[in-house]
């Protein structure tokens, strides 16, 4: 019996991270073949174990801020699999934590470069591939930081708000071509990134920061990467065929409180 994503091809950026790897695993379990892209030197060991079929996993090293590098990864995906049905535009960094007057300009620029320029380049390069096929599902990674402010996180917040705007613009531009563009807005997720944010906000009190953030979530806990992956898988599937230009919070009710 065919699985929901049988014969679908998914390109995932930030694929060696917690959410990227969980999503690659879930999409593969549901029948998709995966092109997994991350920075040079990223550790794909766990992903290779999760998807041992080398015919269904293509590992790519590339820089989402470099158009030539990114274009090469997109071309390799098409050369290997023939198409891109699903694009999880997921690569991102958190930067540092500091009040706006103290925030380093070089760090701000780097966060914008990865989280905004990287998402833009992904759209720029993958949309034409999907236009040729006449269909496709793009899921951009934003954050609850793309919906509300967060003290000390100006670069990350600014970048994730931009992702929401890019998502809605692309959805309006390309819906008539059969391409759906949506975004996910995760809240606090157990991951390396959240651990880094906790440390930045609390220095030697990261555990207390973790507890404080969890206490603000109506479900009183952090989410898991797998819980985010399930939402991405829905948006990647035909079950979400009329969902376009939407954002899905995966935050335990944080932004509803």
BADREN-480213 format. One line per 10 residues: number of its first residue (from 1); for each residue x, y, z of N, C-alpha, C. Coordinates in pm, 1 decimal. Example, Ala and Ser with C-alpha at 12.3 -4.5 7.8 and 13.67 -1.06 7.14 Angstrom:
2
1) 1319.0 -569.0 780.0 1230.0 -450.0 780.0 1320.0 -330.0 780.0 | 1285.0 -225.0 708.0 1367.0 -106.0 714.0 1290.0 3.0 787.0
//
This chain:
257
1) 84.7 -119.4 0.0 0.0 0.0 0.0 88.2 124.5 0.0 | 53.3 221.6 -85.2 132.2 343.5 -93.8 120.3 423.8 35.2 | 231.8 483.6 76.7 232.7 572.0 192.4 195.5 713.2 147.5 | 160.5 804.4 241.9 109.5 936.6 202.8 201.7 1016.5 111.9 | 333.1 999.0 125.9 428.0 1076.6 46.2 505.0 987.9 -51.5 | 442.9 879.3 -92.8 505.0 784.7 -185.4 553.5 855.9 -312.0 | 679.9 835.2 -343.6 745.9 890.3 -463.1 761.8 1042.1 -459.3 | 739.3 1105.4 -345.2 763.9 1248.3 -332.2 911.7 1271.7 -300.9 | 962.1 1386.0 -345.7 1100.9 1425.0 -321.8 1101.2 1550.1 -234.2 | 1174.1 1542.8 -123.4 1179.2 1655.5 -29.7 1321.4 1707.2 -15.7
11) 1338.9 1836.2 -34.6 1465.5 1904.1 -5.2 1450.0 1972.4 130.0 | 1542.8 1944.5 221.0 1538.0 2000.2 356.4 1669.5 2069.6 386.5 | 1664.0 2196.5 423.7 1784.3 2267.1 467.8 1790.0 2264.9 619.7 | 1910.1 2284.5 673.9 1926.2 2270.8 818.0 1894.5 2128.9 860.9 | 1926.4 2033.6 774.2 1881.2 1894.7 792.6 1953.9 1820.4 902.2 | 2068.2 1871.2 946.9 2142.0 1803.9 1054.0 2099.2 1852.1 1192.4 | 2014.9 1953.9 1197.9 1964.3 2003.6 1325.5 1847.4 1921.3 1375.3 | 1800.1 1951.3 1494.6 1696.6 1870.9 1559.2 1568.4 1864.6 1476.8 | 1514.2 1980.0 1438.1 1388.3 1981.2 1364.4 1408.8 1930.4 1222.7 | 1519.2 1968.8 1159.4 1546.7 1921.0 1023.8 1558.3 1770.2 1017.3
21) 1632.0 1712.4 1110.9 1652.0 1567.7 1110.1 1522.9 1494.1 1144.4 | 1448.0 1544.8 1241.0 1321.2 1480.8 1275.9 1225.3 1484.0 1157.9 | 1223.6 1595.5 1086.3 1134.5 1607.5 971.1 1177.9 1515.5 858.6 | 1307.9 1509.0 832.2 1357.8 1418.0 729.0 1316.2 1274.9 760.9 | 1326.7 1237.3 886.7 1291.9 1101.6 928.2 1143.6 1074.1 908.8 | 1058.7 1167.6 951.0 913.8 1149.3 937.6 872.5 1144.8 790.4 | 926.4 1234.9 709.1 890.5 1235.3 567.4 935.1 1106.0 499.7 | 1053.0 1057.7 536.9 1101.4 931.2 480.2 1012.4 815.2 522.9 | 970.9 813.8 648.4 880.8 708.7 697.7 749.6 708.4 621.0 | 709.6 825.3 571.9 583.3 836.2 498.9 602.2 821.9 348.4
31) 723.3 784.6 307.0 745.0 746.6 168.2 831.1 838.0 84.7 | 867.9 955.4 135.5 945.9 1050.2 56.0 1093.6 1012.4 50.5 | 1157.9 1052.4 -58.4 1303.9 1049.5 -65.9 1353.6 1186.9 -24.1 | 1471.1 1190.5 37.8 1516.8 1312.0 105.1 1649.7 1361.3 49.4 | 1653.9 1490.1 14.1 1779.8 1560.4 -11.0 1804.3 1645.6 112.3 | 1906.4 1610.7 188.9 1933.2 1673.1 318.1 2052.9 1766.5 306.1 | 2029.3 1895.6 325.0 2134.6 1996.0 306.9 2168.0 2063.3 439.4 | 2297.1 2079.6 464.0 2342.3 2155.4 580.1 2482.7 2206.9 550.5 | 2539.1 2280.2 644.6 2669.3 2342.3 623.1 2779.4 2237.2 613.4 | 2889.6 2276.6 553.9 3005.3 2188.0 543.1 3050.7 2144.3 682.2
41) 3073.3 2016.0 697.3 3118.0 1962.4 824.7 3006.6 1923.1 919.2 | 2880.7 1944.1 879.4 2767.8 1905.8 965.0 2767.8 1754.1 985.4 | 2720.6 1712.2 1099.5 2719.3 1570.4 1134.6 2586.8 1506.9 1090.2 | 2593.6 1426.1 987.1 2475.6 1358.5 934.7 2466.1 1213.7 982.3 | 2548.0 1175.1 1079.3 2552.8 1035.2 1122.8 2416.9 983.6 1164.7 | 2348.1 1057.7 1250.8 2217.4 1013.4 1299.8 2116.2 1005.6 1186.8 | 2123.5 1098.2 1092.8 2029.3 1097.9 981.0 2052.5 976.9 891.1 | 2178.9 944.2 868.1 2209.7 825.8 785.5 2158.3 699.0 852.6 | 2163.7 693.3 985.3 2111.3 577.3 1057.5 1959.6 571.7 1048.0 | 1897.5 688.7 1052.7 1751.5 694.5 1046.9 1698.8 660.4 907.6
51) 1777.6 694.9 804.4 1737.7 666.4 666.0 1851.9 588.6 600.3 | 1861.1 459.0 624.5 1975.2 380.1 576.4 1973.7 351.5 427.1 | 1859.0 369.1 362.1 1848.3 342.4 218.3 1915.6 455.6 140.9 | 2035.4 429.8 89.8 2112.6 534.5 21.7 2046.2 582.1 -107.6 | 1954.2 503.9 -160.6 1883.6 546.8 -281.1 1776.7 650.3 -249.6 | 1743.6 662.9 -121.0 1638.7 756.6 -81.2 1692.6 871.6 4.1 | 1824.2 879.3 18.0 1885.0 988.7 94.2 2004.9 1044.9 19.5 | 1998.2 1172.8 -10.2 2109.4 1246.3 -71.4 2156.0 1350.2 29.0 | 2279.8 1340.7 71.5 2336.0 1436.7 166.7 2412.3 1544.2 90.0 | 2382.5 1669.4 121.5 2440.8 1782.6 50.6 2503.0 1880.4 149.8
61) 2623.5 1926.3 120.3 2686.8 2031.5 199.3 2679.3 2161.2 119.9 | 2620.5 2262.5 179.4 2605.4 2388.4 107.7 2579.1 2503.4 202.5 | 2592.3 2622.7 149.8 2576.4 2746.9 225.3 2451.5 2818.3 175.7 | 2349.6 2832.3 260.4 2224.5 2893.7 216.4 2238.8 3042.9 190.0 | 2349.1 3103.5 232.1 2369.4 3246.3 207.2 2447.2 3271.9 78.7 | 2493.1 3164.9 13.9 2572.4 3176.7 -108.5 2491.1 3121.4 -224.0 | 2453.0 3207.8 -317.3 2362.7 3165.7 -424.3 2420.8 3053.9 -510.0 | 2549.1 3059.2 -540.0 2611.0 2955.8 -623.1 2611.8 2821.3 -551.1 | 2646.8 2823.5 -422.8 2647.6 2701.5 -343.0 2507.5 2642.6 -332.7 | 2412.7 2726.7 -302.7 2273.6 2682.8 -287.4 2219.6 2628.6 -419.8
71) 2247.7 2700.4 -526.3 2202.1 2658.0 -659.1 2257.7 2520.7 -694.6 | 2382.6 2496.7 -656.4 2443.4 2366.7 -683.0 2371.8 2254.8 -610.3 | 2328.0 2280.4 -486.7 2256.1 2178.6 -410.0 2118.4 2151.1 -469.8 | 2052.1 2256.1 -514.6 1922.2 2238.2 -579.6 1939.7 2157.8 -708.1 | 2041.5 2192.2 -785.1 2067.6 2120.8 -910.5 2100.9 1974.2 -884.9 | 2177.5 1946.6 -780.4 2211.8 1808.4 -746.5 2087.6 1728.3 -707.5 | 1995.4 1794.3 -636.6 1871.1 1728.3 -598.9 1790.7 1689.4 -722.1 | 1778.1 1783.2 -815.2 1702.2 1756.8 -938.1 1773.1 1651.7 -1024.0 | 1904.0 1657.7 -1029.1 1979.3 1559.9 -1107.3 1961.3 1419.0 -1051.1 | 1961.1 1408.2 -919.0 1950.4 1277.5 -854.0 1808.6 1223.1 -856.0
81) 1712.1 1307.6 -823.2 1574.4 1260.7 -805.7 1478.0 1305.7 -915.4 | 1517.3 1404.3 -995.9 1434.0 1447.4 -1107.5 1337.9 1560.6 -1078.7 | 1316.7 1591.3 -950.9 1217.6 1693.7 -916.9 1231.6 1730.7 -769.6 | 1155.7 1831.5 -727.9 1140.9 1866.3 -586.5 992.3 1890.4 -563.0 | 929.3 1802.1 -486.4 787.2 1816.3 -454.6 765.6 1895.0 -326.6 | 857.9 1878.0 -233.0 846.5 1936.1 -98.5 976.0 2009.1 -66.7 | 965.0 2130.0 -19.1 1083.4 2205.9 20.8 1063.2 2257.6 162.1 | 1140.7 2202.9 255.5 1139.2 2251.2 393.5 1254.1 2349.1 408.7 | 1222.1 2477.2 403.5 1317.0 2588.9 401.2 1350.1 2623.0 546.6 | 1438.7 2544.9 606.0 1447.3 2534.0 751.6 1575.1 2587.9 814.4
91) 1680.2 2610.3 736.7 1808.0 2651.9 795.8 1793.2 2783.9 870.6 | 1856.1 2791.3 987.7 1850.1 2914.7 1064.9 1946.0 2911.1 1182.0 | 1979.0 3028.2 1232.6 2065.7 3041.1 1349.3 2000.4 3136.0 1448.9 | 2042.0 3125.3 1575.7 1980.8 3206.6 1679.6 2054.5 3336.6 1708.6 | 2182.7 3344.1 1675.0 2260.6 3461.3 1710.7 2290.2 3464.3 1859.8 | 2303.4 3583.2 1912.7 2333.9 3598.9 2054.9 2216.9 3666.1 2124.7 | 2228.9 3687.7 2254.5 2123.7 3755.0 2330.7 2181.3 3879.9 2396.1 | 2119.7 3995.3 2366.8 2163.9 4122.5 2424.5 2058.9 4229.3 2395.8 | 2048.2 4331.7 2480.6 1958.2 4443.4 2450.7 2001.8 4512.4 2322.2 | 1909.2 4576.5 2255.0 1938.0 4637.3 2125.2 2061.4 4729.2 2127.9
101) 2078.2 4819.4 2226.6 2196.6 4906.6 2223.9 2328.3 4830.6 2234.3 | 2324.2 4711.3 2291.1 2446.8 4633.5 2310.3 2464.3 4522.5 2207.6 | 2368.6 4510.2 2114.9 2371.8 4397.5 2022.2 2478.2 4421.0 1915.0 | 2569.9 4326.2 1894.5 2677.5 4344.6 1795.6 2623.7 4349.5 1652.8 | 2665.0 4449.4 1578.6 2616.0 4465.8 1442.2 2652.4 4347.3 1354.4 | 2773.3 4293.6 1372.1 2813.6 4181.6 1287.1 2726.7 4058.1 1312.8 | 2686.4 4037.1 1436.7 2599.0 3924.0 1468.2 2460.0 3946.7 1409.5 | 2410.5 4069.9 1421.0 2279.5 4102.0 1363.4 2279.4 4072.7 1213.8 | 2384.9 4117.4 1145.4 2393.5 4095.0 1000.3 2399.8 3946.8 966.8 | 2472.5 3870.0 1047.4 2485.4 3726.8 1021.6 2351.3 3656.6 1036.9
111) 2276.3 3690.2 1139.4 2145.6 3629.7 1159.9 2052.5 3661.6 1043.0 | 2051.7 3786.6 1000.1 1968.7 3826.0 886.0 2014.3 3753.8 759.2 | 2144.8 3739.7 742.8 2199.0 3673.2 623.9 2149.6 3528.8 614.9 | 2156.2 3456.2 726.0 2115.1 3315.3 724.2 1963.1 3302.3 724.3 | 1897.4 3371.0 816.1 1755.1 3348.2 839.7 1662.5 3417.1 740.0 | 1709.5 3524.4 676.8 1625.3 3595.8 580.0 1677.0 3575.7 437.7 | 1803.4 3611.0 414.4 1859.5 3591.5 280.5 1856.6 3443.3 243.6 | 1886.4 3356.3 341.2 1883.2 3212.8 314.7 1744.7 3165.0 274.3 | 1642.1 3210.4 344.2 1504.5 3172.4 308.9 1467.7 3229.2 172.4 | 1503.9 3354.1 147.8 1477.3 3416.1 17.7 1543.0 3338.2 -96.1
121) 1670.7 3302.8 -79.3 1739.9 3229.5 -184.1 1676.4 3092.8 -208.0 | 1632.8 3027.8 -100.8 1564.9 2900.3 -117.5 1441.3 2914.4 -203.8 | 1360.7 3015.2 -175.5 1242.2 3041.5 -256.5 1280.7 3073.9 -400.8 | 1379.1 3159.1 -416.5 1423.7 3201.6 -550.0 1467.9 3083.9 -636.1 | 1534.4 2986.8 -573.4 1592.3 2875.9 -648.9 1498.5 2757.0 -665.7 | 1412.5 2732.9 -569.3 1326.3 2614.4 -575.3 1195.4 2641.6 -648.4 | 1140.6 2761.2 -635.6 1013.5 2790.9 -702.4 1018.3 2760.8 -852.2 | 1122.0 2801.6 -927.1 1123.3 2769.3 -1070.3 1119.2 2619.2 -1098.8 | 1180.7 2538.5 -1012.6 1176.7 2392.6 -1029.5 1033.2 2343.3 -1014.5 | 962.9 2396.0 -915.5 824.9 2354.5 -891.6 730.8 2406.9 -999.9
131) 758.0 2525.6 -1051.7 674.8 2580.7 -1158.5 675.1 2487.4 -1279.6 | 790.5 2432.1 -1311.0 800.2 2339.7 -1424.7 713.3 2217.4 -1404.0 | 702.3 2173.6 -1279.4 620.5 2055.8 -1248.2 472.7 2091.0 -1232.2 | 445.3 2218.6 -1207.9 307.5 2262.1 -1190.5 250.0 2240.0 -1052.5 | 337.8 2206.9 -956.5 289.1 2186.6 -820.6 406.8 2181.8 -723.6 | 376.6 2190.0 -595.5 480.6 2181.2 -493.2 432.6 2239.3 -362.1 | 495.8 2195.2 -254.5 465.1 2248.0 -122.2 593.5 2297.2 -58.0 | 592.2 2424.1 -19.2 706.3 2485.5 48.9 665.4 2517.2 191.5 | 749.1 2477.4 285.0 725.4 2507.5 426.0 846.7 2584.1 478.1 | 827.6 2708.6 513.2 935.1 2789.7 569.6 935.5 2778.9 721.7
141) 1053.2 2783.0 780.2 1064.2 2780.7 926.7 1071.4 2923.0 980.3 | 964.5 2964.2 1046.7 966.6 3087.8 1123.3 978.5 3047.3 1270.3 | 901.6 3107.8 1356.2 910.0 3084.0 1499.7 800.2 3165.2 1565.8 | 769.6 3136.0 1692.0 682.4 3227.9 1764.6 747.9 3365.5 1772.1 | 880.6 3368.3 1756.7 952.8 3496.2 1751.1 920.7 3573.1 1623.6 | 852.2 3510.4 1530.1 803.9 3579.2 1411.1 665.8 3639.5 1429.8 | 609.0 3618.8 1549.6 474.6 3668.3 1579.4 472.0 3764.7 1696.5 | 567.5 3750.7 1788.1 572.6 3835.3 1907.9 717.5 3876.9 1932.4 | 735.9 3976.2 2016.9 870.4 4019.2 2052.8 928.6 3933.5 2163.3 | 1061.3 3945.1 2178.6 1130.6 3873.2 2285.3 1252.6 3953.8 2325.6
151) 1256.1 3998.2 2449.0 1366.7 4082.4 2495.3 1500.4 4012.4 2477.9 | 1596.6 4085.8 2423.8 1731.7 4034.4 2406.4 1756.1 3960.4 2276.6 | 1650.8 3939.9 2197.3 1662.1 3857.3 2077.0 1624.6 3936.0 1951.7 | 1671.4 4059.9 1940.6 1624.4 4148.7 1833.7 1651.6 4093.4 1694.5 | 1770.2 4037.5 1672.1 1803.5 3987.5 1537.9 1717.4 3867.4 1501.6 | 1704.4 3775.0 1593.7 1625.3 3654.9 1568.7 1479.0 3691.4 1545.4 | 1425.4 3778.8 1628.8 1286.5 3821.5 1615.4 1264.4 3891.0 1481.6 | 1352.6 3982.7 1446.0 1339.7 4053.9 1318.7 1344.2 3956.4 1201.3 | 1435.8 3861.3 1208.7 1450.9 3766.8 1097.5 1328.7 3677.2 1082.9 | 1271.6 3633.9 1194.0 1158.2 3541.7 1186.5 1028.9 3613.0 1147.7
161) 1016.1 3741.1 1182.8 905.0 3820.0 1129.9 917.0 3830.1 977.2 | 1038.3 3846.5 928.7 1059.8 3856.7 784.1 1019.0 3728.6 712.1 | 1041.9 3614.1 776.6 1005.2 3486.4 714.5 853.6 3478.0 694.4 | 776.1 3527.9 789.7 630.8 3529.0 773.9 592.1 3612.7 652.0 | 655.1 3728.9 636.7 626.0 3814.6 522.4 663.8 3751.6 389.3 | 779.2 3686.4 384.5 820.7 3616.5 263.2 724.4 3503.3 230.2 | 679.3 3433.1 332.3 585.0 3323.0 312.5 456.6 3372.1 248.4 | 399.5 3476.7 303.9 272.8 3527.3 252.0 287.7 3584.9 111.7 | 399.5 3650.7 85.8 423.2 3705.5 -47.2 436.7 3595.2 -150.4 | 514.9 3493.1 -118.0 533.5 3381.5 -211.7 402.8 3307.0 -234.5
171) 321.8 3293.0 -129.4 193.3 3224.8 -144.2 102.7 3298.1 -242.2 | 100.4 3430.1 -233.3 18.9 3511.6 -323.2 71.8 3503.9 -466.6 | 203.4 3507.3 -480.6 263.2 3506.2 -614.0 245.2 3373.7 -687.3 | 252.0 3260.5 -614.9 268.0 3132.1 -682.8 154.8 3033.4 -661.0 | 48.8 3074.1 -589.2 -64.3 2984.4 -570.1 -128.8 2941.4 -701.1 | -136.4 3032.7 -797.0 -198.1 3000.9 -925.9 -117.2 2899.8 -1006.0 | 7.0 2879.0 -966.9 93.4 2782.0 -1034.4 92.7 2646.1 -963.8 | 5.2 2630.3 -866.6 -4.1 2503.2 -796.1 96.3 2486.8 -684.6 | 160.2 2596.7 -645.6 261.5 2591.9 -540.0 203.7 2653.7 -413.4 | 204.7 2575.9 -307.7 156.9 2624.5 -178.5 277.8 2661.5 -91.8
181) 269.3 2776.0 -25.4 379.3 2822.0 60.6 322.9 2856.8 197.6 | 367.3 2784.9 296.9 322.0 2805.9 434.1 443.0 2812.3 526.7 | 420.6 2845.0 651.9 532.6 2843.1 745.7 488.8 2786.7 880.1 | 586.1 2735.2 951.0 564.1 2687.2 1087.0 626.7 2787.1 1183.0 | 565.2 2797.6 1299.8 612.0 2891.0 1402.0 626.9 2816.1 1534.4 | 735.4 2740.1 1548.2 754.0 2664.8 1673.2 779.6 2756.1 1791.5 | 733.9 2710.2 1906.3 769.2 2772.6 2032.4 894.9 2707.7 2085.2 | 913.4 2703.3 2217.1 1033.8 2641.3 2272.5 1035.4 2490.5 2246.3 | 1139.5 2444.4 2179.8 1155.6 2304.1 2142.3 1286.3 2253.6 2203.0 | 1282.7 2134.1 2258.7 1404.8 2074.7 2312.5 1505.6 2057.3 2198.9
191) 1613.6 2134.0 2201.7 1709.6 2134.1 2091.3 1836.0 2208.3 2132.3 | 1938.3 2194.0 2050.1 2062.7 2268.3 2072.6 2036.5 2418.6 2068.2 | 1951.6 2462.0 1974.9 1926.1 2604.6 1961.0 1864.1 2663.1 2086.8 | 1764.1 2595.3 2141.6 1701.5 2647.7 2263.2 1797.8 2646.5 2380.2 | 1883.1 2545.6 2387.6 1984.1 2541.8 2494.0 2077.6 2660.8 2482.7 | 2111.9 2697.1 2358.1 2198.1 2813.0 2335.4 2127.6 2942.5 2375.3 | 1999.8 2954.0 2340.6 1923.0 3073.3 2376.7 1910.5 3085.6 2528.7 | 1885.7 2974.1 2594.4 1876.0 2974.6 2740.7 2005.8 3023.5 2803.8 | 2116.4 2973.8 2751.3 2246.7 3014.8 2804.6 2270.4 3163.2 2780.5 | 2231.4 3211.1 2661.9 2249.4 3352.4 2630.3 2165.1 3442.8 2717.7
201) 2045.2 3397.2 2751.8 1955.9 3478.3 2833.7 1986.0 3467.9 2982.5 | 2048.6 3354.5 3021.3 2067.9 3333.7 3163.7 2208.4 3307.3 3208.2 | 2303.0 3305.4 3116.3 2443.1 3279.8 3149.6 2456.0 3154.9 3236.8 | 2483.0 3173.3 3365.3 2501.6 3059.3 3454.9 2369.9 3005.8 3511.7 | 2257.2 3058.6 3463.4 2127.0 3016.7 3516.5 2038.4 2960.0 3406.5 | 2097.7 2885.4 3312.7 2022.5 2833.0 3199.1 1906.9 2744.1 3243.5 | 1928.0 2663.6 3347.5 1821.8 2575.5 3396.2 1702.5 2655.6 3446.2 | 1730.2 2766.8 3512.0 1623.0 2852.0 3562.1 1549.0 2918.9 3446.4 | 1623.6 2956.5 3342.1 1560.7 3015.5 3223.8 1469.1 2912.4 3157.8 | 1518.6 2788.6 3145.6 1439.4 2680.7 3087.7 1308.4 2663.6 3165.1
211) 1318.7 2657.4 3295.0 1200.4 2638.8 3378.5 1104.4 2756.5 3366.1 | 1159.9 2876.9 3357.2 1076.5 2995.6 3345.1 1001.3 3000.1 3213.5 | 1069.7 2961.3 3105.5 1003.8 2958.4 2974.5 894.7 2852.1 2973.4 | 926.5 2733.3 3023.0 828.4 2624.1 3024.8 705.1 2662.4 3106.1 | 725.1 2738.4 3213.1 613.5 2778.2 3299.3 517.0 2872.0 3227.8 | 563.7 2941.1 3124.6 478.8 3033.4 3049.2 395.7 2962.2 2942.4 | 430.0 2837.1 2914.4 358.3 2758.4 2813.7 238.6 2691.4 2880.3 | 117.5 2708.6 2828.3 1.8 2644.3 2890.9 16.7 2494.1 2910.6 | 93.1 2426.5 2824.4 114.8 2282.6 2841.0 229.2 2252.2 2937.0 | 293.7 2358.5 2988.9 395.7 2349.2 3093.6 516.6 2264.5 3055.3
221) 552.2 2266.4 2928.8 670.2 2193.0 2884.6 717.3 2246.2 2750.3 | 840.2 2211.1 2716.1 890.7 2235.2 2581.6 831.7 2130.1 2487.7 | 827.5 2163.0 2360.9 787.1 2066.3 2260.3 904.8 1982.9 2215.0 | 876.5 1885.2 2131.2 981.3 1800.5 2074.5 993.4 1827.5 1925.5 | 1109.5 1795.6 1871.0 1130.7 1812.4 1727.2 1032.8 1726.4 1647.6 | 999.5 1610.3 1700.7 904.6 1523.0 1632.9 766.4 1583.6 1622.3 | 726.7 1660.8 1723.7 595.8 1726.0 1719.9 592.3 1834.8 1612.7 | 703.6 1901.9 1590.5 712.4 1998.6 1481.1 710.5 1925.3 1347.2 | 784.8 1816.9 1338.6 793.8 1740.5 1213.4 657.2 1691.8 1167.3 | 571.1 1655.7 1261.3 438.2 1610.2 1224.2 358.0 1717.6 1153.6
231) 373.0 1841.7 1196.8 302.2 1953.0 1133.5 360.5 1979.4 994.1 | 493.0 1973.6 982.7 556.0 1991.3 851.3 506.9 1883.1 755.6 | 498.2 1759.5 804.4 453.1 1648.5 719.4 310.5 1671.5 670.6 | 225.0 1725.6 756.7 88.6 1759.1 714.7 90.4 1863.2 603.3 | 168.8 1969.4 622.1 175.0 2075.2 521.7 238.7 2026.8 391.6 | 322.7 1924.6 400.9 386.4 1868.3 281.6 292.2 1778.5 202.9 | 187.9 1730.6 268.3 101.3 1629.0 208.2 -18.1 1689.8 136.1 | -86.5 1604.4 59.7 -206.6 1648.3 -11.2 -322.6 1676.0 84.3 | -312.1 1631.6 209.0 -416.2 1659.8 307.7 -430.7 1809.3 334.4 | -326.0 1885.0 304.0 -330.1 2030.6 323.7 -342.3 2102.5 188.7
241) -410.0 2039.0 95.6 -415.1 2088.8 -42.2 -470.1 2228.8 -60.2 | -552.2 2278.5 34.3 -606.5 2414.1 21.6 -548.6 2508.6 126.3 | -437.0 2468.5 185.8 -368.9 2552.2 284.5 -255.5 2625.8 213.9 | -264.4 2756.9 210.0 -164.2 2838.0 139.4 -153.8 2974.5 206.5 | -29.8 3017.4 234.1 -9.3 3147.1 295.9 -39.0 3148.2 444.6 | -41.2 3030.5 506.3 -76.0 3019.2 647.6 47.5 3004.7 734.1 | 31.5 3032.3 862.7 137.3 3000.4 958.5 77.6 2914.1 1068.3 | 151.9 2812.4 1105.8 105.8 2715.9 1205.4 193.1 2726.1 1330.4 | 134.2 2769.7 1439.8 207.1 2772.7 1566.0 214.4 2631.4 1622.3 | 332.8 2594.7 1667.3 356.4 2464.5 1732.9 422.2 2499.8 1864.8
251) 340.9 2551.7 1957.6 399.6 2619.4 2074.1 330.5 2585.9 2205.4 | 250.7 2479.7 2208.6 186.4 2441.6 2334.1 89.7 2544.5 2388.6 | 48.0 2639.4 2303.6 -44.2 2744.3 2345.7 22.7 2871.7 2393.3 | 155.3 2881.6 2375.2 228.1 2998.0 2426.1 173.1 3129.4 2373.7 | 148.5 3138.0 2244.4 102.5 3265.2 2186.2 -47.4 3285.7 2203.5 | -117.3 3184.3 2258.2 -259.8 3199.9 2286.1 -284.1 3251.8 2426.5 | -180.8 3240.3 2510.8 -198.4 3276.4 2651.2 -201.9 3428.6 2670.0
//
